C-alpha cells in the first residue's frame, strides 16, 4: 500500500522480542469476560497482530448477531498497522473502528514533554462495488516511525512534527524521542482524539495506561510491552438494507470524486484510495522497497539465519 513504516521494517524488532521472550510466540489470546455485544480479551503478550486479528474477528462475529460490538484487547504486543484490522471488518460488510495506546511520545497543547502515545485511530467503511474507504492515522502530527525514517535517510523534517523540551517546535529529528516529543495532530483536536483512544483501548478494558506501557523498541527484549487496543464493528446490513446502503455510499463517493479540483489535481480522493491504487499496482508489479527497509530486512536475515532469494548471501549480514 506504499506505507513502509508499519510493515516489514518492524520485523527485526518483533524478532528480537520473540527471541527474548517479551513477546510469546506460542501464546493465544483469551476472552476474559464477554456479553452479546462486547468482550475483553487478554492478549497474553503474543504479537499484537495475533491479538488484534482475534479481537476484530470476535467483534465482527458479535456485531453480526446484535448489530454492533466492542472488544477491548489488553496485554498485547505492538499492533502494527491499525487499518489492517479495520479492513477486516469492512471486507466482511461492517464498519470497523480501531484505536490503540502506546507509551507517551506526543505532547499536549502547552506541555514541555510527552503526555500521550501516538495513539492510532483507524476506520474501514465497506463499499459494495469497490475497495473500502480506509483511514489509518496516528493522533500525533506524524507517526514516530516517519521521524526515524526521515532522520535515517538524512532528510529534513517539517517544523510541525516535533516539540522540544522547551515546548517549542524543532526540525532536528535526532532529538526524538529522548529530547523531543511528537506534536499532536491539529493541536487540541489531535490531543482530544488521542485521549479518546487511550480511554477506549486502555481505561475501558483494564489495560496499562500511558507510562505503564512499555517501549517495544527500546526496552529489554525480555520485557512485555503491554500494549492495548479497541475494536468496534457495526454491521450496516442489520441497520440499513444492504442494497440501499451500497447505493448511498456509492452516491457519496461519486459526489466527492466530482468536486471541483485545484489546478493540477485530477480528482478529489476518498481516504485510502491512493493506498488501494498502490496496493493493486504492487499485486501486479511487485514492491520497490526503500533502502532503509532493505537494511532492516538484512538485519532480520542475519538474526534468523534465513536468507531470502532476493538477498545475496554475502550481503545478508
Secondary structure, 3 states (H helix, E strand, C coil): CCCCCCCHHHHHHHHHHHHHCCCCCCCCCEEEEEECCEEEEECCCCCHHHHHHHHHHHHHHHHHHHCEEEEEEEEECCCCCHHHHHHHHHHCCEEEEEEEECCCCEECCCCCCEEECCCEEEEEECCCCCCCEEEEEECECCCHHHHHHHHHCCCCCCCCCEEECCCCEECCHHHCCCCEEECECCCHHHHHHHHHHHHHHHHCCCCCCHHHCCCCCCCCCCCCCCEEEEEEEEEHHHHCCHHHHHHHHHHHHHHHHCCCCCCCCCCCCCCCHHHHHHHHHHHHHCCCCCHHHHHHHHHHHHHHCCCCCCCCHHHCC
